[in-house]
Amino acid sequence: MIKANGMAIAPAVTRNPQAKPSSVPARIYFLWVMAYRLKSVSDNAQV
């Protein structure tokens, strides 16, 4: 579910007209890393 939210947020960031082109990939990468960390933590908690 966290992964789905991350995928939904990424397109919204790319459509942000105020974001500089060079900062868009950095934001997407940051959101992806945070989502991946949250997913790994939740998976470890379930185990």
C-alpha distances in whole Angstrom, upper triangle without the diagonal:
4,5,5,6,9,10,11,13,15,17,17,19,21,22,24,27,28,26,29,28,29,26,23,22,22,20,18,18,18,14,13,15,14,10,11,13,11,9,12,13,11,12,15,15,14,17
4,5,5,6,9,10,11,12,15,16,17,19,21,21,25,26,24,26,26,26,23,20,20,19,17,15,15,14,11,10,12,10,6,8,10,8,7,10,11,10,11,14,15,15,17
4,5,5,6,9,10,11,13,15,16,17,19,21,24,25,23,25,24,24,22,19,18,18,16,13,13,13,10,8,11,10,6,7,10,9,7,11,13,12,12,16,17,16,19
4,5,5,6,9,10,12,13,15,16,18,19,23,24,23,25,24,25,22,19,19,19,17,14,15,15,12,11,14,13,9,11,14,12,11,14,16,15,15,19,19,19,21
4,5,5,6,9,11,11,13,15,16,17,21,22,20,23,23,23,20,18,17,18,15,13,14,14,10,10,13,11,8,11,14,12,11,15,16,15,16,19,20,20,22
4,5,5,6,9,10,11,13,15,16,19,20,18,20,20,20,17,14,14,14,11,9,10,10,7,7,10,9,6,9,12,11,11,14,15,15,16,19,20,20,23
4,6,5,7,9,10,11,13,15,19,20,18,20,19,20,18,14,14,15,13,9,11,12,9,8,12,12,9,11,14,14,13,16,18,18,18,22,23,23,25
4,6,6,7,9,11,12,14,17,19,17,20,19,20,18,15,15,16,14,11,14,14,11,11,15,14,12,14,17,16,15,19,20,19,21,24,24,24,27
4,6,5,6,9,10,11,15,16,14,17,17,18,15,12,13,14,10,9,12,11,8,10,13,12,11,14,16,15,16,19,20,20,21,24,24,25,28
4,5,5,6,9,10,14,15,13,15,14,15,13,9,10,11,8,6,9,10,7,8,12,12,11,13,16,16,16,19,21,21,22,25,26,27,29
4,5,5,6,9,12,14,13,15,14,16,14,10,11,13,11,9,12,14,11,12,16,16,15,17,20,20,20,23,24,24,25,28,29,29,32
4,6,5,6,10,12,11,14,14,16,14,11,13,14,11,10,14,14,12,13,17,16,15,18,21,20,21,24,25,25,27,29,30,30,33
4,5,5,9,10,8,11,11,12,10,7,9,10,8,7,11,11,10,12,15,15,15,17,19,19,20,23,24,25,27,29,30,31,33
4,6,8,10,8,10,9,11,10,6,8,11,9,8,12,13,12,13,16,17,17,19,22,22,23,25,27,27,28,31,32,33,35
4,6,9,8,11,10,13,12,9,12,14,12,12,15,16,15,17,20,20,20,22,24,24,25,28,29,29,31,34,34,35,37
4,5,6,9,10,13,11,9,12,13,11,12,15,16,15,17,20,20,20,23,24,24,26,28,29,30,32,34,35,36,38
4,6,8,9,12,12,10,14,15,14,15,18,19,18,20,23,23,23,26,28,28,29,32,33,33,35,38,38,39,42
4,6,9,12,10,10,14,14,13,15,18,18,18,20,22,22,23,26,27,28,29,32,33,33,35,37,38,39,42
4,6,8,7,6,10,11,9,12,14,14,15,17,19,19,21,23,24,25,27,29,30,31,33,35,35,37,39
4,5,5,6,10,10,10,13,15,15,16,19,20,21,22,24,26,27,28,30,32,33,34,36,37,39,41
4,6,5,8,10,10,12,14,15,16,18,19,21,22,24,25,27,28,30,31,33,34,36,37,39,40
4,6,7,7,9,11,12,13,15,17,18,20,21,22,24,26,27,28,30,32,33,34,36,38,39
4,6,5,6,9,10,11,12,14,15,17,18,20,21,23,24,26,27,29,30,32,33,35,36
4,5,5,6,9,10,11,12,14,15,17,18,20,21,22,24,26,27,28,30,32,33,35
4,5,5,6,8,10,10,12,14,15,16,18,20,21,22,24,26,27,28,30,31,33
4,6,5,6,9,10,10,12,14,15,16,18,20,21,22,24,26,27,28,30,32
4,5,5,6,9,10,11,12,14,15,16,18,20,21,23,24,26,27,29,30
4,5,5,6,9,10,10,12,14,15,16,18,20,21,22,24,26,27,29
4,5,5,6,9,10,10,12,14,15,16,18,20,21,22,24,26,27
4,5,5,6,9,10,11,12,14,15,17,18,20,21,23,24,26
4,6,5,6,9,10,11,12,14,15,16,18,20,21,23,24
4,5,5,6,9,10,10,12,14,15,16,18,20,21,23
4,5,5,6,9,10,10,12,14,15,16,18,20,21
4,5,5,6,9,10,11,12,14,15,16,18,20
4,5,5,6,9,10,11,12,14,15,17,18
4,5,5,6,9,10,10,12,14,15,17
4,5,5,6,9,10,11,12,14,15
4,6,5,6,9,10,11,12,14
4,5,5,6,9,10,11,13
4,5,5,6,9,10,11
4,5,5,6,9,10
4,5,5,6,9
4,5,5,6
4,5,5
4,5
4
